[in-house]
């Protein structure tokens, strides 16, 4: 084995080791730190770093909302973080949180079986609609109509491969109002969940799920610190987010092998990524992008922003 290969293997091992340490450190800290501990006032990034990121955003010709926060509370940065965007599939994060919330309440169990059906009801008038597998990133679940899957299996499909069918089944089971209440209880009202996906009547009337970068950052920080439900639920949610299959955005801006727990969202001219990055100084980063037609360009933008933030804070 050449010296270069050995160094590469060692660097990946170090990155993985730091990631596991960071994840456990912040989940355990969430349990041990008293609720009355004084809040740390975050400092802003170096002005040259901020200028470089803003120049990169301007060069992209896209609309961007972003929020960055190190989990130690010492460094934060945001850019149009309160501007609303169509949430796309990032709204699946609060659905996951509510699932674990109801499990914690004893209302459900993760191994409960749910019948698979493709029939849902419009927010507008209650009329029925079905999902088109051609518009979904995962199609195998459609072949299981008439069978059952566990809530855990559906949650995994919803997050890791962004299954729309799994998402609508879970929303129908959990209830939109329950999801909204949990989001509100976490002070993440920038995330506004109104309905499931592919409700075309609602879309035509402008009744869409929306979010801003700040709302998503609040949700993921709560997960990272074990505060969204509890520390055990957070470990499980982080593990699901780490199995994300679409890694062209934020993960492409950090060293290979680093743990990134994240959820993407894509629609025409929309591309979002919401992540917990388990670097030596772990951080939450949200990047929402609108108006860039080619996903390769929006992915490159996300990776560049992430790289600059990573290099400036690690």
N, C-alpha and C positions, 0 to 999 in steps of 0.2 A: 504493500500500500504506500503511495507516494506521500511526501510530507504535506502537500497541499490538501490531499483528501483527508488526512488525519486531522489537520487544523479545521477543516469544514465540519467534520463529524463532532469534534470537540465543541465548536461554537454553537452548533445546533443543540447539543446536550446541555450546554450552559443556559441557552435561552429557554429550553423546556424546564430545566430545574428552577430557574428564576420565576418562571410563570407559575408553576405549582406552588412554590413558596409564597409568592405574592397573593395568589388566590386564597390560600388557607390563612395567611396573615390577616387579610382584611376581613374575612368572614369571622375569624376568631376575635378580632378586635371589636367587631360590631357587638359581640356578646359581652365582652369584658369592660368596655368603656362606659362609665356612668352616663345616664341621660343628661345630667347637668353639666357635663364637660363643656368648657367654653368653646365657641365656634372659632376656627382659625380664619382670619381674613386673608383671602387669596391675593397674591400679587399678580400683576399683569406680565405678559411676555415682553421680552426685549423688543424695543421699537423696530429694530432692523428686521427681526423675524416677522413681526406683524406686517411690516411694509412688504416683505417678500411674499407672504401669503396673499395679501390683498392684490398685489400685482399679478400673481398667478390666477386669481379668481377673475380679475378684470380681463386678462388675456383670453380666458375661456369663453367669454361672451354669454355665460350662463348666469341664472339667478341662483345664489347660494345662501343657505342659512347654515350656521355651524355653531357648535358649542363644545368646549374642551375644558376638562377639569381633572386634575390629578387627585387620586383618592386620598392622598395625605392632606388635601385641602390647601396646599401652598401656592398652587399656580392655576390660573384660569384664564380663558380667552373666549370670546364669542364674536360672531359676525352675523348681524341680522337674525339673532337667535329667537326673537319673538315673532318673526314673520311667518304666517301660516302657509303651509304647502299641502297639497293632496297627500295623504299619509301613505298611499299605496300599501305595500305589505308590512310596513313598520307597525301598523296597527295590530299585528298579530302578537306583538310583545305584551300589551295589556291583556289580551285574551289568555295567553299563557299564565300570566301572573294571577288572573282571576281563577283559572283552573286550580292552581296550587292553593289559592286562598280558600276555595270551597272544599278542597281536600282537608285543609287544616281545620276548617269548621266542622268537619265530619259529615258534610252533606254528600260527598262523593268519595270514591276511591279511584286511584289511578288505573287499577285493573278492572274497573267496571266496564262492561261491554256496551257498545252503542250500535244500534242498527245503522247500516249504511244505506242512505237513500239520497236521491238527487232531486229533491223538491223543497223549495223554500218560498218564503212569503215576502212580498215587496213591502218596504216601509211606507210606500205611498198609499196603497189601497188594499193591501192584504192579498192581492192576487198572486197566484203561484208562478214561479219561474224555475228554470233548471240551469245548471252550469254546463258550459261547452268545454269538453276536455281539450279541444284545440286551443283554448285560451288559458289553459292551466299548465304550470311547469311540471306537474306530476299527474300521470294518467292511469297508473295501475289501480288506484283506489276506485275509479269508476267501474272497473271490472268486478269489484267486490260488492256492488249494489245487491241487496238482499241478504248479505252476510253481516257479520259484526266485526268490529275492531275495538280494542280497549281505548280508553281516554288517553292513556300514555302513548299508544301507537299513533293516535291522531295528532297529539301535540307534537310529537317528533316530526311527523310529516309536515305539519303546518310551519314549523320553524326551519328545519334543515333543508327541505326542498320546496318550501313555500306553497304547499298544496292549498288551493282555494276551496276544494270540496271539504277537506278536513277542517278548514277554518270555519266554514258556514255551519257544519255539523256541531262544532264546539260552541259557537256563538248561540246557536239555537238551544243547546243544552244549558249553557250558563246564564243566558239572558243579557241583553244589551245593557239594561239598567244596572245590573249587578257589576258589569265591567266598568261602566261609567262611575259608579259609586266608589269602586276601589281605586280608580285613577284619581278621583277627587280626594280620597283619603290620603293619598300619597303626595298631594299638592302638585300634581302633574297635569293641570287642566289645559295646558297647551296641546295635549293629546285629546282629540274629540272623536270618540267612536260613536257613530250613529247607527251602523248597519253592517251586515255581512258584505261580501264582495259580489260583483256582477249583478247587482240590482239595477238594471238599466232604467227602469222608471224613476227611481230615486236619483240616478245620475243625471238624467235629463232635466230634473227639477233642481239640480245643484245641491242635492242632499248627499254630501260626500263625507267620508272620514277625513279629517284633517289633523295635522300636527305642526308643531314648530320644533326647532332644535332643542330649545330649553325644556319642553315637556318630556321629550325622549331622554334627555340627559338626566332629568330627575328620576325617571323610571329605572334607568340602567344603574345609576348610582345607588338606588335603593336595593336593587338586586345584588350589586357588587358588595355592598356592606351588610347584607343579610337582613335588610329592613323591609323588603317588599312584602314578605310573608313571615319567614323566620330563616335562621341560618341554614337549616337542613334543606328547606325548599329552594333557597338561593343556590346551594351547591348543585342541586338537580337541574335548576334552570340554566345555570352557567354551563353545565355539561351538555345540555341540549344545544345551547347557542354556539358552543365550540364545535359542534358537528355540522355547522352551516356548510353547504356545498358550493355557494357562490362567493368566491374569495378574491375577486378582481379589484375591489375598492380599497378599503382601509387596510386589510391584511397585506396588500402588496406594498405598503409603505413602511413596513417594519421588517426586521431581520427574519429570514426564513426560519420556521420552527417555533416562533414565538406564539404563545397562546393568545388567541383572539376569540372572544365570545361575542357574536354579533348577529344582526338580522338586517338583511337588505330589503329593498323595495324597488320595483321597476314597473313603470307604465310608459306609454308613449311620451317621449320628451321629459320623463321623470326618472331619476335614479338616486336612491338614498342608501345610506349605510349608517347603522347605529351600533357602536361597539364598546366593549370593555376590553382594554388591551393590557395584558399582564406582563408589562415590562418591569425593569428594576424599580421604577416608580410607576405603578399602574395608573392608568387614566381611563376616563370615559371620553369618547369622541363621537360626535354626531355630525354628519355631513349630509345635507339635503340639497339636491341639484335639480334645477328645472330649466328647460329650454336648450338642452344640448342633445341633438338628435341621435348621435352615434354613441352607444354605450362604451365604446373603447375610449372615447375622448373624456366622458364623465368619469370613467374608472381611473384614467391617468390623472385627472384633476384630483380625485380623492386620494390617490396614492401620493401625489406630490405634497398636498396639504399635510397628510399624516406624517410623511417623512420629515418635513420641516419642523413640525411640532415634536416629534420623537427626538430628533437631533438636538433641539433646543432645551429639552427638559430631562434628558437621561444622562 
